[in-house]
Amino acid sequence: MSLKVCKFGGTSMADGNIILCAAKIVEADEARRYVVVSAPGKRFSGDIKVTDLLYQASAQQEAGDIHGFEDTFEKISARFLSIEREIGKNLGVQAALDEMKAAMLGGAGQDYCVSRGEFVAAHIMAAVLDVPFVDATEFVRFNEDGTLSEETFDLAAKVLKKYPRAVVPGFYGLGFDGKVKTFSRGGGDISGAIVARGVMADLYENWTDVSGFYACDPRIVNSPKCIGELSYQELRELSYMGANVLHSESIFPVRSAGIPIRICNTFRPQDEGTYIVATSSREVGDGVVTGVAGKKDFTVIFLEKSMMNSEIGFVGKVLSVIEKHGVSFEHLPSGIDTMSLVIDNEYLKNGILEKLVAEMKEAVNPDKIYIHEDIALVATVGHGMARNIGTSARLFKALSEAGVNVRMIDQGSSELNIIVGVENEDCASCIRAIYHEFFEN
């Protein structure tokens, strides 16, 4: 019999009735033996995710705002108790809430506090399915620098083999200091992949509120094409550039083991969904481009210096400046006498940009240094691009006809993607123009 791991996202855990639907999905296939869950997400537009409430409550407790903390925790309690009522069983939610509140008021760290959404949600799902709850702290381990420890996979295999079936909370594990530590937001997808790798699943199903991975954001293009299959590499490129169906780092645990991922819709379980595999079986005729995704709010630091190419260590000196400030760069397009650093604005707050520019001037004495702010990056991704002549020509012709001014071009050596930098305000127009050229013509 095949073995499947199911991960249910926040929208699939939003209320008691939806949780019951998710449980029916699990019970409909006996191969679905391990379940990973997120904290309850939004039930409707304008609703607040439980994780966001937990972040807020933790901040209020740390600031000594007890009145604000009490108000926020009441909203958290009301949400979970409502889920228990909708399910129609006594699931021990009040006791879990009392324990959570005592720990938060006792000074438990932020990571512990925000992890409790998944912790309580997993207890609820375990009770509904009548299977054991296994805490993620039993096997998910982080290194001192916050990265996932390799020992996680051996521990997962050792712990989970004790349980023929289990429910595991996503999003967190145990840090180097022995305390609860969380992944970045959306990290529950990584947790699901860890469990899939630990039990060597035949398939990792990620259940969400869409029927697969779309060729572009449906908020930008109406009813875009749903991709039936894409490779791990294509997924990572598109996810990283803003296609938020699946966390971009969730492929690493399963890729090394060759475990395919399937994106499924909890609200339309009959839909085929999207399969993510090591090597896509799509033929060239199936389409040159797999998908288009964009991400706003980057800054480009452009440096120019004559004979830069012959100055040994020039790039190293520039990169040492950003390393000193803990800044990561996205792309590094360069010419003979020029180079550009593309940096997410998140790294450049509180005067960091000004410090970088000043220290780069001192380190390499450039002839010119320019700053281009409010830049969006749009990635056109597809294995078929490398096998088709004229892909770039079609792309830039489409952007020209749409009146989109390209500020930067960067193409990976693998020819898997072409990335263009445009003004933030042109991001949607850029995506629409590329989608129309490759999917509607």
N, C-alpha and C positions, 0 to 999 in steps of 0.2 A: 504494500500500500504506500502511496506517495505521502509525503509529509509537507504541510504548509504552515507558515507563520503568517498571522494576520495582524496588521497594525491599524488601529482605528484612530483617526485624527479628531481634533476638537469638535468639528461639526457633527461627527458621528457619535459623540458622547454628550451632545448639548443638553438633552433632557432625557427623562426616564423612558418615554415612548421610543425615542430614537435608539437608546441603549438596548431596549428590547428587540428592536429591528436588527441591530448589529449582532445580538446574541443569536437570533434566528439564522443569520448568515453563517455564523460559526457552526451551528448545529446542523445546518443543511449539508455539510460536507465533513465526514468523519476524519478526513485528512487534515482538517484545520484544528491542530492540537495545541498550538501555542498562540496566545493573544497578547499584544502589547497595546496599551491605551495612552491617549493624551488626556489632559485635563479638559473639562467641559468648555467648549467654545461658544461662539455667539449663536443664539437661538433666532435672532432676527436682526435686521439693520438697526444699529444704534445700541444693541446689547453690548455688554462688557464681558470679555473672556475671564474665566476664573483666574487664570494665571496673571492677568493684568491687575485684578483685584488683590491678589497675593503680593505682587510687587508693591502695590500702593500701601497695603497694610504693613508690610515689612518696613518701608520707608517711614511711615508714620510712627511705628514703634521705636525705631532708631532715633527719630527726632524728638521723642518724648511727647508726641501728640496723641495722648491716650484717648481723648474724645473722638478724634478722627479715626484712630485705630478701631475703636469699638463700633463706630458706624460702618466702616468698611468690612469688618469681620462679620457683622450682622448680615451684610449682603452675601458674603461667602456662605454663611450658614444657611441662609434662606434658599440659596441655589441648590445646595446639596440635599437639604431636607425636602425640597420640592421634587427632586429626582427620586428620592426614596418613596415619597407618596405616590408618584406616577407609576412606579414599578409595582407598588402595592404590597411590599414586604418590609418587615423590620430587618434592615441590613446593618444595624449597628452604627449608623452615620453619626448620631449625636455623640456617642462615646469617642469616635475618631475626631470630631470637631473639638470636643473638650480637651483632648490630648494635644491637638494642634495649637489651640489657643494658649494653653499653658506653656508650651515650648516657645512660642513666639514672644509671649510676655516675659519669659525667662531669659531672653537674649539670644535665642537660636539665630544663626546667621541667615543672610538673605537667601542663599542657595537652599538651605533647609526649608525655609518658609515657602518659597515659590515651588518647591518640588512636591508640596503636599497636595496640590491639585491632582497630579497623576497618582499619588499614593492612595488617596481616598477613592478616586475614580476606578482604580484597579481593584480595590477591595469590593466595590460595588459590582463590577463586572464578574469578578470571581464568584461572588455570592449568587448572581443571576445564573451563571453557567454551572454552578456547583462543582467548581474545580479549584485546586490550590492556588493561593496567592504566593508568588515568589518575589521578594523585594529585589530591586535592581542593585542594591548595595551589596548583595551576596556575590556578585560577579563583575559588575562594571567598575573598572579601575582607571584612575587618571594619574598621569605623571605629575611631577612637581611643577612643570611648566604649563599644566592644564590640558595637555594633549592626551588622547586616549592611550592607555597602556596596552601593549601587546598581550600581557598576561590575561586581559579580559576574555579573550577567545577560549583559552584553555580552561579558565574558571567557568565560563558559561557552559561549556561542554560537560564539565565535571558536575556542576550544580544541577543543570536541567535534565541530565540523564536520570536523575532520581524521580522525575515527575513525568508520567506518560502524557499529562495535559497540565497546562498552567496558564495563569494570567500574570503579566509583569508590567509594572508601571514604566513608562518611557521617560526620557528627558533628563535623568540623573543617574548618578552612581556614587562611588566613594572616592574622595580626593586623596592626595598624597598624605595629607594630615589626618586621615581617618574620619573626616567629616563629610557630610553630604555635599556633593558638587554637581552642578547642572551643566548640560551642554548649552550652546548658544540657542536662541529661539528657533523653534522648528526641529530641535534635536531629537524629538521623539522618533523621527524617521530613522535616525542613526541607531537608536535603541532597538527598533524592530529589526534592522539589518544585523545587529550584533546577535540577537536571539536566533535569527535565521542561520547565521554562520555557526553559532554554538551547537545547534542541533543538526546542522548540515541538511537544511530543508531542501526540498525539491523546488519550492517556489516561495517567494516572499510577496505576499499580497498587501498592498498599501491602500486602505479604504478611506476615501475622502468624499467630497461633495461634487466632484466632476467625473465625467465618464471616460477619463483618459487624459493624455497629454496633448494639448492643442498646438497647432503650428504657430500660433501667436496668441497674445492676450485677448480673450473674447471681449474685454472692455474697450479694446481699440478697434478690432474688426468683428463685425457681427457674424456669428456662426462660423468661426474658422474651422478648418479641417482638423479632425481628430487623427492623430498619428497612431497607426496600428502597432508599429514596432520601431524602436530606435536603439542605438548602441549606448553602452555605459558612457563612452566619451561624449556623444551627442547630448545625452542627458546632463552631464556635468557642465558642459558649456552653456546650455540653455538655462539650467537651474541657477547657475552662478550669475547669469546676466538678467535675472529677474523673473524667470518662469518659475513661480513659487509652488508648483504642485508637489515637489519633492525636494528635501534638503540636498544641496549639492554634494555634501560629504557622505551621504547615506549609501553611496555605491561602494565605498572602499571595503567594508567588511564582506560584502557578498561577491564583489568582482573577483577577488583572489580565489574564491571557492567555486566560481562559475555558476552561482545561483541567480536565476532570472528574477526580475521584479515585475509585478503586474499592478498597474494603477487601476483601481476599481471605484465604482460609485455606490456608496451605501444606500442611496435613495433610488438607484436603478441597478440593482445587483445583476439583472439579466444582460446588461450591456457588456460587450467583450472587453472594453478597456484598452490599455496600452501595455505592451510587453517591452521591458528593457533587458537587453541581452548583450553578451560579450561582442558578438559580431552580427550586425543586422543582415537579414537575408533579402532585404529589398534589392530589386534590380535597378539598373541605371534608369530604365524607362519609368520607374515608379516616381521619379522626381529628383531633380538636382539638389534641391534644398529640403532639409528636414523641418526646420523651423526658424523663427525670427524672434528675438527677445531684446529688450532694452532696459537700461538702468540709468537713472538720472543722478545729478549732483556729484560730478567729478571736477577736479581742478587739474589743469595741465601746466606744469612748470617747463618752459621752453628755454634751453640754453644754446647759445651759439658762440663758437670760438674757432678762429682760423687754425688750421692744422691740428684740429682736435684728434684726428685719427692717428697722428704720430706721437701724441703725448701719452706715454705709458702711464697707466694708473688713473686716467682722467675719470672714467666711469666709476672706478672703485672709490675714489675720493667723494664723488657726488653721493653714491649709495651709502657711504659711511656716515654722511650727515643725516640722512633720513633714518638710518639704523639707530643712531644715537638718540633720536627722539621717539623710537618705537613706532615708526611709521612704515606701513607696507605700501608698495606701489602695485598698480594693476597691470600697466603696460609700459614698455620702454622703447618706443619707436626712435630710430636714429638715422642720421645721414653721415656724410664724411665730416662735416663741420658742425653738426647739430645733434641734439638729443632732447627728448621730451620725457618727462615723468608724469604719468597719469595716476592721480591719487584720489581716493574716495574722500569726500569732504568731512566724513566722520573723524578722520585723523587730523584735521587741520583747524580744529576749534581752539579757542583761548590763546590766540596769537602764535600758534605753532607755524603757520604758513610764513609769517614775517621772519621768524627765527630761521626757518629753513633757507629762505632766500638770502638772508644776511650771511649765513654760514657757508652757503654754496659760493657766494661771491668771494669770500675769504679763502675758501679751499681750492678753487680752480680758476679764479679770476677770469670769468667769461667775458667776451666782447659785449654780449647782450644777454639779458635774461628777461623773459616775458611771462606774464601770468594770464592764463585764459580760464575764467571761472564759468560756472553754470553750464558745464558740458555733460551731455548724455552719451553713453556708449550703446551702440546697437549692433548686435552680433547676428550674422546670417550663418547658419550652421548646417552642415550636411556632408556626409562622406562622398556623395555624388559630385560635389563641386570639383574635386581633384581630377575627375575623369571626363569633364565636359569643358570644351573650349568655349570661351566667351562669357563665362559666368560673371566675371567682374564687370565686363562691358555692359551686360544686361542690367546689373545692379546699379551702376553709376548713371546709366542712361535713365533708369526709372527715377532715381533721386533728382536728376537734373530736370526731368519733365514735371516733377512734383514741386520744384522750386526749393528743394532742400539743399542748403549750403553745407558741404562736408568740410569740417575743420581738421580732421585727422583720419588717417587710414592705417590699419595694422592687420596684416594677414599672417596667420600662424604657418610655420614651416611645414606642418602636416597637411596644409590646405583644407583643414576641417572647417575653418571658419574665416570669415572676413568681418572685421570690426571697423566701424566708422564712428568718429566722434562728431556730434552735431550739437547745436544749441539745445538746451533743455526744452525750450518751447517747440522745437522741431521734432522731438522724439517720436510722438505719436504719428506725425505725418510721414516720418522716415519709415517706421514699421509698416504702415499701411501701404506705402509705395512699393516696398520690397515684397510684401505679401501678395499684392495685386500682380506684380510681375511674374512671380514664380508659382503662384497657386491658382490664379484666375485667368491667366492668358493661355 
